[in-house]
Amino acid sequence: MGIKIKEEPFSWNDNFSEVALEDFSQIQKDLPYGVSQSIGMALVKLKMIEDGELEVIEDG
């Protein structure tokens, strides 16, 4: 079984959550449940931030 991870040029303005979620779905089944859950939740949170559904408020 081969895993393909797409490499793309980096820009801070790009939305990487879609690509990261696709890549994660390929490796998710090989990870322990807790690790899979925390990575998945972090990627969903990133997608929500990128889509403007979650506002980031810096404290300080």
Order of alpha helices (4+ residues) and beta strands (2+ residues): alpha-alpha
